[in-house]
Structure formats: C-alpha cells, structure tokens
Amino acid sequence: MSELRDLYQEVILDHNRRPRNFGPLEGANRTAQGHNPLCGDRLALHLQVEDDRIADVRFEGSGCAISKASASMMTDAVKGRTTAEADALFRTFHAMVTAAPGTLPDIEALGKLAVFAGVAEFPARVKCASLAWHTLEAALHNPGAVASTEDETEHDA
C-alpha cells in the first residue's frame, strides 16, 4: 500500500502543478459551478456534449491540491465518453473514495483514477476529491446548477 501512497502523492502533485484541461471552453453547452464550503474549493466545469458524448471538457477555479488534481484527472477520464459512461465512472470513483480504508480499488474500471483510493483514509478529503465529480453530474443533468459538497445539487436563485 505504501507504493500506492507514493504514486498517489506524485500524481496529485503533478496534476496540481500542471492541471490538464484547465481554462475556459469556448462553445460549451453544459456548465456547472462547484463549491466545497468546508475548505473553500471552487470550480467551474464547462462541457461540450455532442450526441450524448462528452466531446470536450475544461475546468477553472481554485482549491487544494487534491481538488485540482481530481478535476484535472476527471476531465481526462471523461473526455470522449458518453454521459452514461461518465455517470458510471462517477459512481465507481465515489464508491472508491468512500470505501473502508484499505479497500483495493477497481483498477480496471478506474485506471489512473485509482491513485485516489488513499483519500478514503482521510474523510475530510473525500469532499475535495469528489467536488469535480459532483460538479460533472450537475453539468450533465442540471446545467447551470451549483454543486455543493454539503448537500445535493443546489439551484441558482
């Protein structure tokens, strides 16, 4: 498990320093905001969905290293997938980060995202890791919504 922890730290730091798919997305047809009020993480997610497939996805915002790295890796993972595949990946990811500590991740289903398995050992960090994913769900199913880690999707007033 220490090898996974070392890999986790390396990958998180790399994606935090050099986030992939960071910045605005011209022509986005689905967007949502995400907020983690406990630690102040905020992000905006922009998607271009064509024929029920995520053709492109980008994010903007600020937050802790785990939040930013999770958003970066999530955008890589869902680009090119159907919305149903993205939903399934969200459920698998969420099950992993909320599993009992020491539970082995489904590496076949998660690929590189499995490095977040260690988050389960730190319950306060689960919300950091899952913020981008909840925001993705909001963008796909309730565009324009604000996803909060403190409750289900909130609607802008």
C-alpha positions in Angstrom: 0.0 0.0 0.0 3.0 2.4 0.5 3.8 2.2 -3.2 0.2 3.3 -4.0 0.6 6.1 -1.4 3.8 7.3 -3.1 2.2 7.2 -6.5 -0.8 9.0 -5.2 1.4 11.8 -3.8 3.4 12.1 -7.1 0.3 12.1 -9.3 -1.6 14.6 -7.1 1.4 17.0 -7.1 1.9 16.7 -10.9 -1.8 17.4 -11.7 -1.9 20.2 -9.1 1.2 21.9 -10.6 0.2 21.3 -14.3 -3.6 20.7 -14.4 -4.8 19.2 -17.7 -7.8 20.8 -19.4 -7.6 23.9 -17.3 -9.2 27.1 -18.6 -12.4 28.3 -20.4 -14.1 26.3 -23.1 -15.4 28.3 -26.0 -18.7 26.8 -27.2 -19.5 24.9 -24.0 -23.1 23.8 -24.0 -23.2 22.5 -20.4 -21.7 24.2 -17.4 -22.0 24.0 -13.6 -20.3 25.5 -10.6 -18.9 23.5 -7.7 -18.2 24.6 -4.2 -16.8 22.9 -1.1 -17.6 25.3 1.7 -15.5 23.5 4.3 -12.2 24.3 2.6 -13.2 26.9 0.0 -12.6 24.9 -3.1 -14.4 26.4 -6.1 -14.6 25.3 -9.7 -16.5 25.9 -12.9 -16.9 23.0 -15.2 -17.5 23.5 -18.9 -18.5 20.7 -21.3 -19.2 20.4 -25.0 -21.7 17.5 -25.3 -22.5 16.2 -28.8 -24.8 13.3 -29.5 -24.7 12.3 -25.8 -20.9 12.1 -25.8 -18.5 14.5 -24.0 -16.6 15.9 -26.9 -14.6 18.3 -24.7 -14.4 19.4 -21.1 -12.4 22.0 -19.2 -12.4 23.5 -15.7 -11.4 26.7 -14.0 -11.2 27.6 -10.3 -9.0 27.3 -7.3 -8.7 24.8 -4.5 -6.4 22.4 -2.7 -4.1 20.1 -4.5 -6.5 17.1 -4.2 -9.4 19.1 -5.6 -7.4 20.5 -8.5 -5.8 17.2 -9.3 -9.1 15.3 -9.2 -10.7 17.9 -11.6 -7.7 17.5 -13.9 -7.8 13.7 -13.9 -11.6 13.6 -14.2 -11.5 15.8 -17.3 -9.0 13.4 -18.9 -11.1 10.4 -17.9 -14.5 11.5 -19.2 -13.4 13.2 -22.4 -14.8 11.1 -25.3 -17.1 9.1 -23.1 -20.9 9.0 -23.3 -22.8 10.7 -20.5 -23.9 7.2 -19.2 -20.3 6.1 -19.1 -19.3 9.3 -17.2 -22.2 8.6 -14.7 -20.9 5.1 -14.2 -17.4 6.3 -13.7 -18.6 8.8 -11.2 -20.3 6.0 -9.2 -17.2 3.8 -9.3 -15.0 6.7 -8.3 -17.3 7.8 -5.4 -17.6 4.2 -4.2 -13.8 4.0 -4.1 -13.2 7.3 -2.1 -15.9 6.4 0.4 -14.9 2.8 0.8 -13.4 1.4 4.0 -9.7 2.3 4.3 -7.6 -0.4 2.8 -10.2 -1.5 0.2 -8.5 -2.2 -3.1 -9.8 0.0 -6.0 -11.2 -1.4 -9.2 -8.1 -0.5 -11.3 -9.6 -1.9 -14.5 -12.6 0.4 -14.2 -10.7 3.4 -12.8 -7.3 3.3 -14.5 -5.2 6.2 -13.2 -8.0 7.5 -11.0 -7.2 4.6 -8.7 -4.5 6.7 -7.1 -7.3 8.5 -5.2 -8.0 5.3 -3.2 -5.9 6.7 -0.4 -8.4 9.5 0.1 -10.7 7.1 1.9 -8.3 7.2 4.8 -8.9 10.9 5.2 -12.7 11.5 5.4 -12.3 15.3 5.3 -10.5 15.0 2.0 -13.2 12.9 0.3 -15.2 16.1 -0.4 -12.1 17.6 -2.0 -11.6 14.6 -4.3 -15.3 14.3 -5.2 -16.1 18.0 -5.8 -15.3 17.9 -9.5 -17.3 14.7 -9.9 -20.4 16.2 -8.3 -20.0 19.3 -10.5 -19.8 17.0 -13.6 -23.1 15.3 -12.5 -24.7 18.8 -12.2 -23.4 19.9 -15.6 -24.7 16.8 -17.3 -28.1 16.6 -15.5 -28.9 20.1 -14.3 -26.8 22.6 -16.4 -26.2 25.9 -14.7 -26.6 24.4 -11.2 -24.2 24.8 -8.3 -23.0 21.6 -6.8 -22.0 21.7 -3.2 -20.2 19.1 -1.2 -22.6 19.9 1.7 -25.8 18.8 0.1 -27.3 17.6 -3.2 -27.2 19.9 -6.2 -28.4 23.4 -5.4 -30.2 25.5 -7.9 -29.2 29.1 -8.6 -31.8 31.5 -7.4 
